[in-house]
Amino acid sequence: MTQMSYARGESNPSLLTDTIGQALDRAAQRWSDREALVDVTAGRRWTYREFHEDVQRLATGLLAAGLRPGDRVGVWSPNRWEWTIVQFATAQIGIVLVTINPAFRSHELEFLVNQAGIRCVFAADRFKDSDYARILSDAAQSCSGLERVMLFGTESWSELFGGSDNNIDRDLLARVGATFTPNDAINIQYTSGTTGTPKGATLSHSNILNNGFFVGELLGYTESDRVCIPVPFYHCFGMVMGNLACVTHGAAMVLPAPSFDPAATLTAVAQERCTSLYGVPTMFIAELALDAFESFDLSSLRTGIMAGAPCPEEIMRQVVTRMHMEQVSICYGMTETSPVSTQTRIDDPIERRVGTVGRVGPHLEIKIIDPASGVTVSRGTVGELCTRGYSVMLGYWDEPEKTAEVLDSDGWMRTGDLAAMDEFGYVQVTGRSKDTVIRGGENIAPREVEEFLHSHPDVLHAQVIGVPDSKYGEELMAWIVPRDGATAPTAEDVRAFAKDKLARHKIPRYVRIIDKFPTTVTGKVRKVDLQEMAIELLNEHPDHGSG
């Protein structure tokens, strides 16, 4: 009998039925004196009791400022302790937190403020070359609904935040907390918008609290864990898989730096004796490539998460051996699913962790369908991956038509990702439909070629894209970051290395050398930028293969 590509996750433990505020209340009672938050850069740390009090203090200030459940408040900042306080304070009183990408510029900010109806924005004064204070001041002129801007570290922040336990109105907080439920919206996260204007995935308490909890459960988290979080808070990786996984298990949130810095990350792991480390593959590659890597004591590490992009096998082996992360897990998902749908287990063999994205998480369902007909395909057949369950978003904010394009009446979320499920329920993501390169009628998965290029001794990191070609429709181009001290491989070198190892149509025609890849704030390589650069290069130099 043919086995179909459908799987349902285990049903234990039970789903959490708290709001995020109630979950923090419980954490403060249960793990009062355990360390909750450490901001290494700021040199500050909180126990769960102290963290809970500061969250309640800010929540009281927000109510005094006239904000109420259901209002939208933005946060625009790199990772810092204030961001975390804002996350939990808004949740405590039912305010919908809109997380804003730190890399956004004025046009993107104004779109978000107007589309979500943001009344107030918390922000850093500036970040890298972005003057947030100036941009927000200008935005106030074109965003009529934006009433207030709170810059961290200023007098206005201090006044709202208060200075003593007397500023906490616990009776008021309790009354307000009783007016909303775990199924109400609490977070809006905007998708990257690479194919149009960003869409605001609207997530409930139940969506993200449970997702953080079950990710932590599958990692074996307890109050003894200390999680280093170099991934950005504005995305689910930081605020859900990081902060909410910690709070639901009494673990410590450790912030190594405002934005990713490989040396600062490993310093934080060593100094704070972290047991878990998060990152996308590019982050782990950067950490392993540090000249001083061997000087960091990483022996406290046990587990962690690698997500956001496929991990080359050689990098995974080094993470397991050189970084002591024997129980590192691969997670797969999307913002619209809070985010994790599938996850490798901590006792899975390394082949599962580089060849698949794991199997379905607790209380979730997944299936793989024929994209055209919607019919579930048999195991081993490539189709579109779909997810259903507690994690699926409420919808795109104020965009029912766009919601209906991806979320059907039975609650299935279409991910747009191509995948296949094996006989044991493990899922291999072969790429997004648009990532598939079709050369002369042959479908090519870029990841397969990337994996091969990572075995070249002079290649540190490789990304493969399709570029237009008059003869074959598309050709492959490899963008390569060479190892320090290595001779940059040419197109001829790559072809010689691949001869008899890859099918001819999978060998890149073009090879370009690059110092570093363009990435999103979360560390994902922006292939759309590489494709734009490639087309411009080929237009200028049609026969230029490498350099």
N, C-alpha and C positions, 0 to 999 in steps of 0.2 A: 504494500500500500504506500502510495506517494506521501511523503511527509511535507507539509506546507510550511512556508516561512512565516510562522506565527509563534510568539512565545509570551508567556505571562510570568511576571516576577513572583517571588515568594510573598506570603501574606503576614509574616512575622518579622520583627515586632509590629505592633499596630501603628496606624497613622497617628501623628500628633493632632490633637484637637485644640491646641492653644493658639492665641494670637502671639505675635513676636514679643509683645510687651509681657504677656503672661509667662512666656518661656524664660525671659530674662528675670522676672520676679522669682521663678522657681530656682533658676541658677544661683541667684544671690542668696537664697535661703539655704540651698544644698551645699554650695561650694564657697561660702562667704569669704574665707580667708585664702582661697586659692588665687593665684595670679590670673587675671583675666586679660589684661592688655599691657603690652610693652611697646613703646615707641622709642626705638634705639636712637634715632637722630635727635629727638627732643630730650632724651635722657629721662623719660618719665615712665612710670608703671602704676598699675591699678590692681587691687584685688577685686573680686567680684562684688563685694560689698561697696567698695569705693566707686567702682564703675557704675553700679546700679544707682548710687546716689547722684553722681554727676549726670547720668541720663535723665533721672527724674527732675533734677534741677533745671536742665535745659527744657524739658517737656513743659514744666510749669511756666517758664519764661515764654515759650511759644504760645501757650494759651493766653497769657497776660498780654501778648502782642496782638491778640485778636484772631489768631489762626484756629481753625476748627477741623474736626475729622472730615476727610474728603478733599480738603484744600490740597493744592499741589505746591511743593517746595522743592527747589532745585539745589543740587550740590555740585560745585565745579571746582575741583581741586585734585592734586595728586594725593597719594596716600599719606595721611597724618592722623594723629589721635582724634582731632576734632571731627574728622569725617566719620569715624566710627561712632562717636557720641551722637552726632546728628542722625545717623542711620537708625539707632535704637530709640532716640528721643522722639523722632517723628512717628515711628511705629507704635510707641507707647500710647500715643493719643490719636492714632488713625489718620495721620497726615500722609498723603501719598508722596513718597520721595522720588523725584525725577533725577536720575543719575546722568551727569553730563560728561561726555568724553573730554578729558583734559586737553586733547589736541585740537578741539573745535576752535574755529575762529568766529568772528562776529556774525557773519551771515548764518552759520549753522546754529549759533547760540540763539539768535533772534527767532529762527524758525521753531526751535524747541520751546522757547518761552511762550510764543504765541500759540503753537499747536496744542500744548499741554495746559495752557492757561495758568502758568506759574505765577504765584503771588509774591514769592520771596526766594532769593537765591543766597545760599551760603557759599563762600568762595575763598580761596587763597588770594593774596594780593597779586601774585604773579607766579608763573611757572615757565621755566626756560625762557623763550623769547616772547611769551604771551603776557601782556599786561592786562590781567583780568579786571583790575579795578577800572582802568580806562574803558575797556570794552563794555563792561557792565554799565558804566556811566552813560556811554553813548547809546546802549541798548534801551535804557530807560526812556529815551526820547521816542523810540519807535515801537516800544512794547507797552501799550497802555495799561495792561493788567499787572505789570511788574511794580509792586508797591515798595519793596524794601530789598536792600542788599546788605548782607552781613559778612564783612571780611574777617577771617580768622585773625586773632591776635590784636584786633583794634578795640577801642573803647566800646563801640556798639556791640561787639561780640561779648565783651566782659559784662556789660550791663544786662544783656539778655540771659547770659549764662549764670549770672549771680555769683555769690561768693561764699555762701554758708548753707548749712543744712536747713536754716530757717526759711530759705527761699523755696523749699519743696512743699507743695500743697498736696499731700497724699490723698486726702478725701476728694479733692477735685479730680485728680488723676484717676481715681477709682471710678468716679461717676462717669467721666468721659470714656474710660475704657470699656464701660458696660454698654456703650451705644453702638458698637460695631462688632463684627464677627470675623472668624478666621477666613471666611470666604470673600471678604471685602478686599478691594484693591489696596495695595500698600506701596507698590513700586512700579515705576514706568522706566523701562530701559529701551533706548532707541537703537535699532539695528544700524549697521554701518552705512547703509544707503548707497552702496556702490552701484546699484542698478536703479537709482532714483532717489527721491527724497526719503529721509529716514522715517521708519515706522515705529511707533511707540508700543512695544510689547508690554501689556498691562498684567502685572502679576499680583496674586493675593498673598496674604499671610500664609495660608495653607500651602500654596505653591512652593514658595521659597524656603519656608521653615522646614517643611518635610524633606525637601530635596537636600538641604544642608545636613539634616539629621541622618538620612539614609546614606549619603556619601560618607559621613563620619562613621556610621555603623560598619560599612563595608571595609573601612580602613582600620577598624578595631580601636577607635578613639576612646579614651577615658580621661578623667581629670588629671592624669599624669602626663598627658601629651602637651607638647609645645609646638605650635605650628608657625613656621616662617612663611610669611605671605608677601612675596615680592611682586605678585601680579596685581593689577590695578583694581581698586574697589569699585570703580564705576561700572564694572562688568560683573556678571554672576560669579566668575572664577574667584574674585576677591571677596565680595560681600556675602555670597551664599556658601560656596564650597569652602571658603575661608572662615569668615566671621560667624555665620550661622551654624556651621558644623562644629565650631569651637564652643559656642554658647550652649548648644544642646547637649554637650558632653562635659562641660566644665574644663575644657582645655584652654590654654593660653594663646592669644593672638599676638604674634610678634611681627612688628613692622620694621623691616631692615633699613628702609630708605624711602623717600617720597616717590621715587620712580626706580625702575630696575637698574641696579648696579651690581655686576657679578661679584666684585670684591666685597662690597658692603653686605651682600646677601650671605656669603660664606662666613664673613666676620660675625654676623648676627647668629648664624647657626652655631658657630663654635662658642661664642661668648654666652649665649642664652641656653645652650644645651638643647637645641631644638630636636624634636623627634620626627618631624615631618616637614617636608619642603615642597612647595608648589612651583610650577613653571610650565611654559611651553617649550618645545624642543630647542628653539633658538637660545633660550635662557640657559638651559643645561649645557648646551654646546659652549656658550661663552664662559660659563663657570669652569668647565673642565679644561678650557684652553688657557686659563690664567697661568702666567709664569710661576706664581707663588702658590699654585693649587695645593701642592703637597704640604705646605706650612699650616693649612687649616685643619684643625681637629674636628672631623665630621663624624666621629665614632658614636655620637648620641643619636644619629639619624636611624630611623627604622623604616619609615614609609614616606608617602608623599603622592602627589598627583602630577602626571604629565598629560596635558590636554591641549586642544586648540589646533593641533596639526599632527600628522603621523610622525612617529619617532623612528629614525634609522636604527637598525638592530645594533650596530656597533656603539652608538651613543647609549642605548638602553643598557647594554652590557657594562659599560663604564659607570653608569649611574648606580647599578646594582653593586658592582665590586668596589670601585674607587670612592664612591660616596656613601657606601654602606646602606643603601636604600633597597634592601632585599625584598621589601614588601611594597614597592612603588606600584601605583595603580594607573591604568589608562582610563580616562573618562571621555565619553562622547555625548554631545548634546547640542543645544542651541538656546539662545536667549528665550525663545518662545516656549521652551520646555523647562525653564527654571534652574539650571540648564540641563542636568544630566539625565540621559535615558538609559545608557548602557555603561557598564564599568567592569573592568577586569577585577578578579578577586585577588587578595594578597598572597594566596598560595598557588596562583596560576603559574605554569611554566613560562619562561621568558618568551618562548615562541608565540604564546597566546598574546603576550603584551606588546609584541611588535607586529604581529600578523593580524590582530583583530582589535576591536574596541570593546571587547568583553561581551557580556550578556545582559539581558534586561534587568533593571533594578527592581527592588521590592515595590509592590502595589502598582506596577506599571505593565502595559502591554505594548508590544511592538509587532509590526508585520512589514513584509516587503511586497510591494505590489507592482504590477505592470503599469507604468506611468500613463499609458494611453487608455487602457480598459478599466483600471482600478482593481483588477482581480488579483488576489494573493497568489504569488508565484511559488513554485516548489523549492525546497531547500537546495542551495547551491546555485540558484539562478539569480542573476543581477536584476534588481529593480529599484524602485524608490522606497526608502525607509519611512515608515510612519509610526507615530507614538500616540498612545492614549492613556489617560489616568490623571491622578491628582496634580501632576506637574504641568499640564497643558495650560497655557495662558488664558486669561479671561477674553483676550482679543487685542487687536491693535487700537490704541486710544482714539476714539471718535472716528474710526474708519471701518465701519461694518462691511463695506464692499471688499476691502483688502483682507479683512479677517476671513470672509467667506471663501476667498481664493485658496486659503491654506488649511482651514479648519472646517470639517464637514459636520453635518447634523448629528452624526453618531459620536462626535468628540475626537475623531482622528486628526492629528496634526501631520500634514505632509511636509517633510523636511526639505525636499528638493535634493537630497543626497542619494547617490547610487550606492547600493550595498548588496551583499549576499550573506545568507545565514547558513551555517554549517549544521550538521546533524545534532550537535550538542547545544545549539542555540547561540553560539558565538557569531558575532557580526563582523564582517570585513567591509569597511567603507572604501569604495573604489574611487570616490570623488564626486563632486557635484556634476550634474548633467552638463553644465557649461564648461567643466574642466576637461572633459574627454576630448582628446585630439583625434581627429579623423584624417589620416594621411592615405590618400589613394584608396579610400574605402575601408582601410584598416583602423579599427578603434584602438587607441593607445591610452593607457592610464598613466599620466605623468608620474604618479608615485612609484610605479615599478621601475622606471628609469632613474628616478632620484635615489632609490634604494641602491641600485647598482653603482651609481656614481659615488656614493658615500664609501664604497669599498676601495676606491682609488687612493693610494697612499698620500697623494698631494692635495686631496680635496677635503676641506673642512666642512663645507656645507654646499648643497646644490639645490637648485630649483629649476624645474623644467616646465616650459610653456609651449603653446602652439602659436606659430606665426603664419601669416598668409603666404601661399605659394601658388604660382600660376599653373604649375604642372600637376601637383598632387593635392591641391586645395589647401593643405596645411603642412608645415614642416616643424620639426622639433628644434627648439633653442634651449640650451642649458646655460644657466647663469651660475657661476661658481665663485665661491670664496675660498681661495687657497689657504693651506696651512701656513703658519708663520715659518719663514725660512725656506719654504718649498718653491720650486719653479712652477710658475703658473702654467697649467696644461693648456695646450692649443687644441683646436678642433681635430687636427691630425693625431695628436696624442690620445684624445678621447676615442677617436675611431679605432686606433690601433689597440687600445685597451679593451674595447668592446667587441672587437672582431672575434667571431666564433663564440661569444658569450651572450650576445643579445641578437634577436632577430634584426635583420638589416633595417627594417622600417622603424625600429625603436631606437636606432642610434642617432643622436642629435646631429643635425647638419651644421648648426651654428653653436658656437661656444663663446660666451662672453665672461670676462673676469670682472668682478665687482668687489669693492672693499667690504661693504655690508649691504644687506637687503633692506629695502623700504618696508617698514612694518607698521602695524596698527599699534595703539597704546598697549594692547594686551599682548603684543609680541608676535602676532601672526604676520607672516610675510604677505605683503600686498602684491599678489600676482598681477592684478589689474595694472599696477604701476610698471611692473616689469614688462608687460605686454606693450604698454604705451611707449616705453623707452626702446623696446625692440623694433617696433614699427618705424619709429623716427630714425633709428640707426640704419635699418635696412633701406629706408627711402633715400637716405643720404649715401649709403655705401651698399648697393645691392649684392655685391659679391664678397662682402666682408664677413668672414666666418668667425674669427677669434681675435682676442686682444684684451 
